[in-house]
Amino acid sequence: MEIYVGNLSYDATEEDIKKAFQEFGEVEAVKIITDRYSGRSKGFGFVTMPNDSEGKAAIDGLNGKNMQGRDLKVNEARQRM
């Protein structure tokens, strides 16, 4: 399951996000989207969890949760067109 994570602190690391999601199950990959020129975080990213039920539990558990002073927006990622 591909999960969108938005409203991230610009200081959040992929390891910070992985730790939060691992409370709900196995995390396959974490990717914070960065600006191509500055390398700075754009404030959102994606988490891949192989088990859909664990992914749904993570969405329910982390959506709206405060991380580093920001309330996360967590939902199932939409497919790209």
Secondary structure as GFF3:
##gff-version 3
##sequence-region A 1 81
A	DSSP	beta_strand	2	6	.	.	.	ID=ss1
A	DSSP	alpha_helix	14	22	.	.	.	ID=ss2
A	DSSP	beta_strand	29	34	.	.	.	ID=ss3
A	DSSP	beta_strand	41	48	.	.	.	ID=ss4
A	DSSP	alpha_helix	52	62	.	.	.	ID=ss5
A	DSSP	beta_strand	66	67	.	.	.	ID=ss6
A	DSSP	beta_strand	70	71	.	.	.	ID=ss7
A	DSSP	beta_strand	73	76	.	.	.	ID=ss8
###
